[in-house]
């Protein structure tokens, strides 16, 4: 009965306080729109300079493949000096040069060569541009040989097959991982700042003098914000599926079970921060530093964990978002892969139990 009263009191407080609703629903909406549309690892319409020293039918055919490609936005320049100038100014990300003897060498035994210069400041874009140019060059040679009635002699026949994300859309990879970052912020900020606010306003002291047990106070905080957090999760999943068109190949039930485990871990972290801080400003800063930044950087959401130094890889094992990101990306792109889901779900359950038990242990029904 006392617990029901505490839960009802907390729900009424949520209705009176728009900041909690904003954290649970408005913040996921803004973050998903910002990251979903603003962050992309796809390289499309890459500006590139084309230098053709001796224009003819062969060079026109090859440069036309750049114009027809969705990956390039070609800029024709007359010489290498001008090409270097536009590259240095940042107007293009690379240069493709066809020498004056391109056509004659194309018909010789050794074949023709093209010069490719890429801006290496952004190493990822440079590698992508280089790979795109090589693929386009190979495709053009194959089409040219086919039109002449010949078969292009390639020593190795590479047949590519892309699993799980056949469209190679970075949005399919980023948006599910973003759900973990959003849920981290929701869970940590809801409990950290709201409970800290009660300490500042003195309402927590009023609870302390009642016969209510400390575990009932903590449950009275957890249950409403758990419901609010799962509501934010529903909104985020709906936007992921219908706004960003990310496929969900796994079970919806498993998705929300994993989300519940992760949200409990995040709420536990927020409770622990509020118990230690008892100040809204300190609690908010601590929640961002301790939960959001590690979830953003060390969870595998954007940066591949396998590419990190060994000591950083070891550090990621204490980040709850790492396990949730693995489950999310598996469920959305691959399906119910139990060898991934079960170990990560168990890790989330262990972390949720650890933070909730630690919060209970640190909470004392006294004012010192």
QUIGI-V437895 format. One record per helix or strand. SS is the DSSP state (H for helix, E for strand). FROM is the first residue (numbers start at 1). LEN is the number of residues. Records with the same first field share a line. If there is no record, write none. Layout:
# QUIGI-V437895
SS->FROM-LEN / FROM-LEN
This chain:
# QUIGI-V437895
H->2-15 / 18-21 / 57-12 / 80-9 / 102-5 / 123-25 / 170-32 / 203-6 / 214-30 / 252-26 / 280-18 / 305-3 / 310-9 / 320-14 / 338-25
E->46-7 / 72-6 / 94-5 / 115-4
